[in-house]
Amino acid sequence: MGRKRTHTPEEIVAKLRQVEVLTAQGKPVSEAVRAIGVTDQTYYRWRAEFGGLKLDQVRRLRELERENARLRKAVSD
């Protein structure tokens, strides 16, 4: 089994862009995904979550998720 690694949203967006570039150069998606070091399943999950987002949008999403978690905790206490 491979090692488990957590990628930051910024890294995910960068890797998704790398796959876009490689597929535009004519590589099959499966080869491009292997080139960035993740599984097909991980790539498609990332694409569904972060596919159309730009880097600043990812940062804003992350910030809102943190704030939402903080507010939920405050309400539950």
Distance bins in CASP14 RR format, pairs under 12 A and 6 or more apart:
PFRMAT RR
TARGET T0000
AUTHOR 0000-0000-0000
RMODE 2
METHOD distances of the structure
MODEL  1
1 39 0 0 0 0 0 1 0 0 0 0 0
2 37 0 0 0 0 0 1 0 0 0 0 0
2 38 0 0 0 0 0 1 0 0 0 0 0
2 39 0 0 0 0 1 0 0 0 0 0 0
2 42 0 0 0 0 0 1 0 0 0 0 0
3 37 0 0 0 0 0 1 0 0 0 0 0
4 38 0 0 0 0 0 1 0 0 0 0 0
4 39 0 0 0 0 0 1 0 0 0 0 0
4 42 0 0 0 0 0 1 0 0 0 0 0
5 11 0 0 0 0 1 0 0 0 0 0 0
5 12 0 0 0 0 0 1 0 0 0 0 0
5 15 0 0 0 0 0 1 0 0 0 0 0
5 37 0 0 0 0 1 0 0 0 0 0 0
5 38 0 0 0 0 1 0 0 0 0 0 0
5 39 0 0 0 0 0 1 0 0 0 0 0
5 42 0 0 0 0 0 1 0 0 0 0 0
6 12 0 0 0 0 0 1 0 0 0 0 0
6 42 0 0 0 0 0 1 0 0 0 0 0
7 13 0 0 0 0 1 0 0 0 0 0 0
7 14 0 0 0 0 1 0 0 0 0 0 0
7 15 1 0 0 1 0 0 0 0 0 0 0
7 16 0 0 0 0 0 1 0 0 0 0 0
7 36 0 0 0 0 0 1 0 0 0 0 0
7 37 0 0 0 0 0 1 0 0 0 0 0
7 38 0 0 0 0 1 0 0 0 0 0 0
7 42 0 0 0 0 1 0 0 0 0 0 0
7 43 0 0 0 0 0 1 0 0 0 0 0
7 45 0 0 0 0 0 1 0 0 0 0 0
7 46 0 0 0 0 1 0 0 0 0 0 0
7 49 0 0 0 0 0 1 0 0 0 0 0
7 50 0 0 0 0 0 1 0 0 0 0 0
7 58 0 0 0 0 0 1 0 0 0 0 0
8 14 0 0 0 0 1 0 0 0 0 0 0
8 15 0 0 0 0 0 1 0 0 0 0 0
8 46 0 0 0 0 0 1 0 0 0 0 0
8 50 0 0 0 0 0 1 0 0 0 0 0
8 55 0 0 0 0 0 1 0 0 0 0 0
8 58 0 0 0 0 1 0 0 0 0 0 0
8 59 0 0 0 0 0 1 0 0 0 0 0
8 62 0 0 0 0 1 0 0 0 0 0 0
9 15 0 0 0 0 0 1 0 0 0 0 0
9 16 0 0 0 0 0 1 0 0 0 0 0
9 46 0 0 0 0 1 0 0 0 0 0 0
9 49 0 0 0 0 1 0 0 0 0 0 0
9 50 1 0 0 1 0 0 0 0 0 0 0
9 51 0 0 0 0 0 1 0 0 0 0 0
9 53 0 0 0 0 1 0 0 0 0 0 0
9 54 0 0 0 0 0 1 0 0 0 0 0
9 55 0 0 0 0 1 0 0 0 0 0 0
9 56 0 0 0 0 0 1 0 0 0 0 0
9 57 0 0 0 0 1 0 0 0 0 0 0
9 58 1 0 1 0 0 0 0 0 0 0 0
9 59 1 0 0 1 0 0 0 0 0 0 0
9 60 0 0 0 0 0 1 0 0 0 0 0
9 61 1 0 0 1 0 0 0 0 0 0 0
9 62 1 0 1 0 0 0 0 0 0 0 0
9 63 0 0 0 0 0 1 0 0 0 0 0
9 65 0 0 0 0 1 0 0 0 0 0 0
9 66 0 0 0 0 0 1 0 0 0 0 0
10 16 0 0 0 0 0 1 0 0 0 0 0
10 17 0 0 0 0 0 1 0 0 0 0 0
10 50 0 0 0 0 1 0 0 0 0 0 0
10 53 0 0 0 0 0 1 0 0 0 0 0
10 54 0 0 0 0 0 1 0 0 0 0 0
10 55 1 0 0 1 0 0 0 0 0 0 0
10 56 0 0 0 0 0 1 0 0 0 0 0
10 57 0 0 0 0 0 1 0 0 0 0 0
10 58 1 0 0 1 0 0 0 0 0 0 0
10 59 1 0 0 1 0 0 0 0 0 0 0
10 61 0 0 0 0 0 1 0 0 0 0 0
10 62 0 0 0 0 1 0 0 0 0 0 0
11 17 0 0 0 0 0 1 0 0 0 0 0
11 18 0 0 0 0 0 1 0 0 0 0 0
11 36 0 0 0 0 1 0 0 0 0 0 0
11 37 0 0 0 0 0 1 0 0 0 0 0
11 38 0 0 0 0 0 1 0 0 0 0 0
11 46 0 0 0 0 1 0 0 0 0 0 0
11 50 0 0 0 0 0 1 0 0 0 0 0
11 55 0 0 0 0 0 1 0 0 0 0 0
11 58 0 0 0 0 0 1 0 0 0 0 0
12 18 0 0 0 0 0 1 0 0 0 0 0
12 19 0 0 0 0 0 1 0 0 0 0 0
12 36 0 0 0 0 1 0 0 0 0 0 0
12 38 0 0 0 0 1 0 0 0 0 0 0
12 42 0 0 0 0 1 0 0 0 0 0 0
12 43 0 0 0 0 1 0 0 0 0 0 0
12 45 0 0 0 0 1 0 0 0 0 0 0
12 46 1 0 1 0 0 0 0 0 0 0 0
12 47 0 0 0 0 1 0 0 0 0 0 0
12 48 0 0 0 0 0 1 0 0 0 0 0
12 49 0 0 0 0 1 0 0 0 0 0 0
12 50 1 0 1 0 0 0 0 0 0 0 0
12 51 0 0 0 0 1 0 0 0 0 0 0
12 52 0 0 0 0 0 1 0 0 0 0 0
12 53 0 0 0 0 1 0 0 0 0 0 0
12 55 0 0 0 0 0 1 0 0 0 0 0
12 58 1 0 0 1 0 0 0 0 0 0 0
12 61 0 0 0 0 0 1 0 0 0 0 0
12 62 0 0 0 0 0 1 0 0 0 0 0
13 19 0 0 0 0 0 1 0 0 0 0 0
13 20 0 0 0 0 0 1 0 0 0 0 0
13 36 0 0 0 0 0 1 0 0 0 0 0
13 46 0 0 0 0 1 0 0 0 0 0 0
13 47 0 0 0 0 0 1 0 0 0 0 0
13 49 0 0 0 0 0 1 0 0 0 0 0
13 50 1 0 1 0 0 0 0 0 0 0 0
13 51 1 0 0 1 0 0 0 0 0 0 0
13 52 0 0 0 0 1 0 0 0 0 0 0
13 53 1 0 0 1 0 0 0 0 0 0 0
13 54 1 0 0 1 0 0 0 0 0 0 0
13 55 1 0 1 0 0 0 0 0 0 0 0
13 56 0 0 0 0 0 1 0 0 0 0 0
13 57 0 0 0 0 1 0 0 0 0 0 0
13 58 1 0 1 0 0 0 0 0 0 0 0
13 59 0 0 0 0 1 0 0 0 0 0 0
13 61 0 0 0 0 0 1 0 0 0 0 0
13 62 0 0 0 0 0 1 0 0 0 0 0
14 20 0 0 0 0 0 1 0 0 0 0 0
14 21 0 0 0 0 0 1 0 0 0 0 0
14 36 0 0 0 0 1 0 0 0 0 0 0
14 46 0 0 0 0 0 1 0 0 0 0 0
14 50 0 0 0 0 0 1 0 0 0 0 0
14 53 0 0 0 0 0 1 0 0 0 0 0
14 54 0 0 0 0 0 1 0 0 0 0 0
14 55 0 0 0 0 1 0 0 0 0 0 0
14 58 0 0 0 0 0 1 0 0 0 0 0
15 21 0 0 0 0 0 1 0 0 0 0 0
15 22 0 0 0 0 0 1 0 0 0 0 0
15 32 0 0 0 0 1 0 0 0 0 0 0
15 33 0 0 0 0 1 0 0 0 0 0 0
15 34 0 0 0 0 0 1 0 0 0 0 0
15 35 0 0 0 0 1 0 0 0 0 0 0
15 36 1 0 1 0 0 0 0 0 0 0 0
15 37 0 0 0 0 1 0 0 0 0 0 0
15 38 1 0 0 1 0 0 0 0 0 0 0
15 42 0 0 0 0 1 0 0 0 0 0 0
15 43 0 0 0 0 1 0 0 0 0 0 0
15 46 1 0 0 1 0 0 0 0 0 0 0
15 47 0 0 0 0 0 1 0 0 0 0 0
15 50 0 0 0 0 1 0 0 0 0 0 0
15 51 0 0 0 0 0 1 0 0 0 0 0
16 22 0 0 0 0 0 1 0 0 0 0 0
16 23 0 0 0 0 0 1 0 0 0 0 0
16 29 0 0 0 0 0 1 0 0 0 0 0
16 32 0 0 0 0 0 1 0 0 0 0 0
16 33 0 0 0 0 0 1 0 0 0 0 0
16 36 0 0 0 0 1 0 0 0 0 0 0
16 38 0 0 0 0 0 1 0 0 0 0 0
16 42 0 0 0 0 0 1 0 0 0 0 0
16 43 1 0 0 1 0 0 0 0 0 0 0
16 44 0 0 0 0 0 1 0 0 0 0 0
16 45 0 0 0 0 0 1 0 0 0 0 0
16 46 1 0 0 1 0 0 0 0 0 0 0
16 47 1 0 0 1 0 0 0 0 0 0 0
16 48 0 0 0 0 0 1 0 0 0 0 0
16 49 0 0 0 0 1 0 0 0 0 0 0
16 50 1 0 0 1 0 0 0 0 0 0 0
16 51 1 0 1 0 0 0 0 0 0 0 0
16 52 0 0 0 0 1 0 0 0 0 0 0
16 53 0 0 0 0 1 0 0 0 0 0 0
16 54 0 0 0 0 0 1 0 0 0 0 0
16 55 0 0 0 0 0 1 0 0 0 0 0
16 58 0 0 0 0 0 1 0 0 0 0 0
17 23 0 0 0 0 0 1 0 0 0 0 0
17 24 0 0 0 0 0 1 0 0 0 0 0
17 32 0 0 0 0 0 1 0 0 0 0 0
17 36 0 0 0 0 1 0 0 0 0 0 0
17 46 0 0 0 0 0 1 0 0 0 0 0
17 47 0 0 0 0 0 1 0 0 0 0 0
17 50 0 0 0 0 0 1 0 0 0 0 0
17 51 0 0 0 0 1 0 0 0 0 0 0
17 52 0 0 0 0 0 1 0 0 0 0 0
17 53 0 0 0 0 0 1 0 0 0 0 0
17 54 0 0 0 0 1 0 0 0 0 0 0
17 55 0 0 0 0 1 0 0 0 0 0 0
17 58 0 0 0 0 0 1 0 0 0 0 0
18 24 0 0 0 0 0 1 0 0 0 0 0
18 25 0 0 0 0 0 1 0 0 0 0 0
18 27 0 0 0 0 0 1 0 0 0 0 0
18 32 1 0 0 1 0 0 0 0 0 0 0
18 33 0 0 0 0 1 0 0 0 0 0 0
18 34 0 0 0 0 0 1 0 0 0 0 0
18 35 1 0 0 1 0 0 0 0 0 0 0
18 36 1 0 1 0 0 0 0 0 0 0 0
18 37 0 0 0 0 1 0 0 0 0 0 0
18 38 0 0 0 0 0 1 0 0 0 0 0
18 43 0 0 0 0 0 1 0 0 0 0 0
18 46 0 0 0 0 0 1 0 0 0 0 0
19 25 0 0 0 0 0 1 0 0 0 0 0
19 26 0 0 0 0 0 1 0 0 0 0 0
19 27 0 0 0 0 1 0 0 0 0 0 0
19 28 0 0 0 0 0 1 0 0 0 0 0
19 29 1 0 0 1 0 0 0 0 0 0 0
19 30 0 0 0 0 0 1 0 0 0 0 0
19 31 0 0 0 0 1 0 0 0 0 0 0
19 32 1 0 1 0 0 0 0 0 0 0 0
19 33 1 0 0 1 0 0 0 0 0 0 0
19 34 0 0 0 0 0 1 0 0 0 0 0
19 35 1 0 0 1 0 0 0 0 0 0 0
19 36 1 0 0 1 0 0 0 0 0 0 0
19 37 0 0 0 0 0 1 0 0 0 0 0
19 38 0 0 0 0 1 0 0 0 0 0 0
19 40 0 0 0 0 0 1 0 0 0 0 0
19 42 0 0 0 0 0 1 0 0 0 0 0
19 43 1 0 0 1 0 0 0 0 0 0 0
19 44 0 0 0 0 0 1 0 0 0 0 0
19 46 0 0 0 0 1 0 0 0 0 0 0
19 47 0 0 0 0 1 0 0 0 0 0 0
19 50 0 0 0 0 0 1 0 0 0 0 0
19 51 0 0 0 0 0 1 0 0 0 0 0
20 26 0 0 0 0 0 1 0 0 0 0 0
20 27 0 0 0 0 0 1 0 0 0 0 0
20 29 0 0 0 0 0 1 0 0 0 0 0
20 32 0 0 0 0 1 0 0 0 0 0 0
20 33 0 0 0 0 0 1 0 0 0 0 0
20 36 0 0 0 0 0 1 0 0 0 0 0
20 43 0 0 0 0 0 1 0 0 0 0 0
20 47 0 0 0 0 1 0 0 0 0 0 0
20 51 0 0 0 0 1 0 0 0 0 0 0
20 52 0 0 0 0 0 1 0 0 0 0 0
21 27 0 0 0 0 1 0 0 0 0 0 0
21 32 0 0 0 0 1 0 0 0 0 0 0
21 35 0 0 0 0 0 1 0 0 0 0 0
21 36 0 0 0 0 0 1 0 0 0 0 0
22 28 0 0 0 0 1 0 0 0 0 0 0
22 29 0 0 0 0 1 0 0 0 0 0 0
22 30 0 0 0 0 0 1 0 0 0 0 0
22 31 1 0 0 1 0 0 0 0 0 0 0
22 32 1 1 0 0 0 0 0 0 0 0 0
22 33 0 0 0 0 1 0 0 0 0 0 0
22 34 0 0 0 0 1 0 0 0 0 0 0
22 35 1 0 0 1 0 0 0 0 0 0 0
22 36 0 0 0 0 1 0 0 0 0 0 0
22 37 0 0 0 0 0 1 0 0 0 0 0
22 43 0 0 0 0 0 1 0 0 0 0 0
23 29 1 0 1 0 0 0 0 0 0 0 0
23 30 0 0 0 0 0 1 0 0 0 0 0
23 31 0 0 0 0 1 0 0 0 0 0 0
23 32 1 0 1 0 0 0 0 0 0 0 0
23 33 0 0 0 0 1 0 0 0 0 0 0
23 35 0 0 0 0 0 1 0 0 0 0 0
23 36 0 0 0 0 0 1 0 0 0 0 0
23 43 0 0 0 0 0 1 0 0 0 0 0
23 47 0 0 0 0 0 1 0 0 0 0 0
24 32 0 0 0 0 1 0 0 0 0 0 0
25 31 0 0 0 0 0 1 0 0 0 0 0
25 32 0 0 0 0 1 0 0 0 0 0 0
25 35 0 0 0 0 0 1 0 0 0 0 0
26 32 0 0 0 0 1 0 0 0 0 0 0
27 33 0 0 0 0 1 0 0 0 0 0 0
27 34 0 0 0 0 1 0 0 0 0 0 0
27 35 1 0 0 1 0 0 0 0 0 0 0
27 36 0 0 0 0 0 1 0 0 0 0 0
28 34 0 0 0 0 1 0 0 0 0 0 0
28 35 0 0 0 0 0 1 0 0 0 0 0
28 40 0 0 0 0 0 1 0 0 0 0 0
29 35 0 0 0 0 0 1 0 0 0 0 0
29 36 0 0 0 0 0 1 0 0 0 0 0
29 38 0 0 0 0 0 1 0 0 0 0 0
29 40 1 0 0 1 0 0 0 0 0 0 0
29 43 1 0 0 1 0 0 0 0 0 0 0
29 44 0 0 0 0 1 0 0 0 0 0 0
29 47 0 0 0 0 1 0 0 0 0 0 0
30 36 0 0 0 0 0 1 0 0 0 0 0
30 37 0 0 0 0 0 1 0 0 0 0 0
30 38 0 0 0 0 0 1 0 0 0 0 0
30 39 0 0 0 0 1 0 0 0 0 0 0
30 40 1 0 0 1 0 0 0 0 0 0 0
30 41 0 0 0 0 0 1 0 0 0 0 0
30 43 0 0 0 0 1 0 0 0 0 0 0
30 44 0 0 0 0 0 1 0 0 0 0 0
31 37 0 0 0 0 0 1 0 0 0 0 0
31 40 0 0 0 0 0 1 0 0 0 0 0
31 43 0 0 0 0 0 1 0 0 0 0 0
32 38 0 0 0 0 0 1 0 0 0 0 0
32 40 0 0 0 0 0 1 0 0 0 0 0
32 43 0 0 0 0 1 0 0 0 0 0 0
32 47 0 0 0 0 0 1 0 0 0 0 0
33 39 1 0 0 1 0 0 0 0 0 0 0
33 40 1 0 1 0 0 0 0 0 0 0 0
33 41 0 0 0 0 1 0 0 0 0 0 0
33 42 0 0 0 0 1 0 0 0 0 0 0
33 43 1 0 1 0 0 0 0 0 0 0 0
33 44 0 0 0 0 1 0 0 0 0 0 0
33 45 0 0 0 0 0 1 0 0 0 0 0
33 46 0 0 0 0 1 0 0 0 0 0 0
33 47 0 0 0 0 1 0 0 0 0 0 0
34 40 0 0 0 0 1 0 0 0 0 0 0
34 42 0 0 0 0 0 1 0 0 0 0 0
34 43 0 0 0 0 1 0 0 0 0 0 0
35 43 0 0 0 0 0 1 0 0 0 0 0
36 42 0 0 0 0 1 0 0 0 0 0 0
36 43 1 0 0 1 0 0 0 0 0 0 0
36 46 0 0 0 0 1 0 0 0 0 0 0
36 47 0 0 0 0 0 1 0 0 0 0 0
37 43 0 0 0 0 1 0 0 0 0 0 0
37 46 0 0 0 0 0 1 0 0 0 0 0
38 44 0 0 0 0 0 1 0 0 0 0 0
38 45 0 0 0 0 1 0 0 0 0 0 0
38 46 1 0 0 1 0 0 0 0 0 0 0
38 47 0 0 0 0 0 1 0 0 0 0 0
39 45 0 0 0 0 1 0 0 0 0 0 0
39 46 0 0 0 0 0 1 0 0 0 0 0
40 46 0 0 0 0 0 1 0 0 0 0 0
40 47 0 0 0 0 0 1 0 0 0 0 0
41 47 0 0 0 0 0 1 0 0 0 0 0
41 48 0 0 0 0 0 1 0 0 0 0 0
42 48 0 0 0 0 0 1 0 0 0 0 0
42 49 0 0 0 0 0 1 0 0 0 0 0
42 50 0 0 0 0 0 1 0 0 0 0 0
43 49 0 0 0 0 0 1 0 0 0 0 0
43 50 0 0 0 0 0 1 0 0 0 0 0
43 51 0 0 0 0 0 1 0 0 0 0 0
44 50 0 0 0 0 0 1 0 0 0 0 0
44 51 0 0 0 0 0 1 0 0 0 0 0
45 51 0 0 0 0 0 1 0 0 0 0 0
46 52 0 0 0 0 0 1 0 0 0 0 0
46 53 0 0 0 0 0 1 0 0 0 0 0
46 58 0 0 0 0 0 1 0 0 0 0 0
47 53 0 0 0 0 0 1 0 0 0 0 0
49 57 0 0 0 0 0 1 0 0 0 0 0
49 58 0 0 0 0 1 0 0 0 0 0 0
49 61 0 0 0 0 1 0 0 0 0 0 0
49 62 0 0 0 0 0 1 0 0 0 0 0
49 65 0 0 0 0 0 1 0 0 0 0 0
50 57 0 0 0 0 1 0 0 0 0 0 0
50 58 1 0 0 1 0 0 0 0 0 0 0
50 59 0 0 0 0 0 1 0 0 0 0 0
50 61 0 0 0 0 1 0 0 0 0 0 0
50 62 0 0 0 0 0 1 0 0 0 0 0
51 57 0 0 0 0 0 1 0 0 0 0 0
51 58 0 0 0 0 1 0 0 0 0 0 0
51 61 0 0 0 0 0 1 0 0 0 0 0
52 58 0 0 0 0 1 0 0 0 0 0 0
52 61 0 0 0 0 0 1 0 0 0 0 0
53 59 0 0 0 0 1 0 0 0 0 0 0
53 60 0 0 0 0 1 0 0 0 0 0 0
53 61 1 0 0 1 0 0 0 0 0 0 0
53 62 0 0 0 0 0 1 0 0 0 0 0
54 60 0 0 0 0 1 0 0 0 0 0 0
54 61 0 0 0 0 0 1 0 0 0 0 0
55 61 0 0 0 0 0 1 0 0 0 0 0
55 62 0 0 0 0 0 1 0 0 0 0 0
56 62 0 0 0 0 0 1 0 0 0 0 0
56 63 0 0 0 0 0 1 0 0 0 0 0
57 63 0 0 0 0 0 1 0 0 0 0 0
57 64 0 0 0 0 0 1 0 0 0 0 0
58 64 0 0 0 0 0 1 0 0 0 0 0
58 65 0 0 0 0 0 1 0 0 0 0 0
59 65 0 0 0 0 0 1 0 0 0 0 0
59 66 0 0 0 0 0 1 0 0 0 0 0
60 66 0 0 0 0 0 1 0 0 0 0 0
60 67 0 0 0 0 0 1 0 0 0 0 0
61 67 0 0 0 0 0 1 0 0 0 0 0
61 68 0 0 0 0 0 1 0 0 0 0 0
62 68 0 0 0 0 0 1 0 0 0 0 0
62 69 0 0 0 0 0 1 0 0 0 0 0
63 69 0 0 0 0 0 1 0 0 0 0 0
63 70 0 0 0 0 0 1 0 0 0 0 0
64 70 0 0 0 0 0 1 0 0 0 0 0
64 71 0 0 0 0 0 1 0 0 0 0 0
65 71 0 0 0 0 0 1 0 0 0 0 0
65 72 0 0 0 0 0 1 0 0 0 0 0
66 72 0 0 0 0 0 1 0 0 0 0 0
66 73 0 0 0 0 0 1 0 0 0 0 0
67 73 0 0 0 0 0 1 0 0 0 0 0
67 74 0 0 0 0 0 1 0 0 0 0 0
68 74 0 0 0 0 0 1 0 0 0 0 0
68 75 0 0 0 0 0 1 0 0 0 0 0
69 75 0 0 0 0 0 1 0 0 0 0 0
69 76 0 0 0 0 0 1 0 0 0 0 0
70 76 0 0 0 0 0 1 0 0 0 0 0
70 77 0 0 0 0 0 1 0 0 0 0 0
71 77 0 0 0 0 0 1 0 0 0 0 0
END
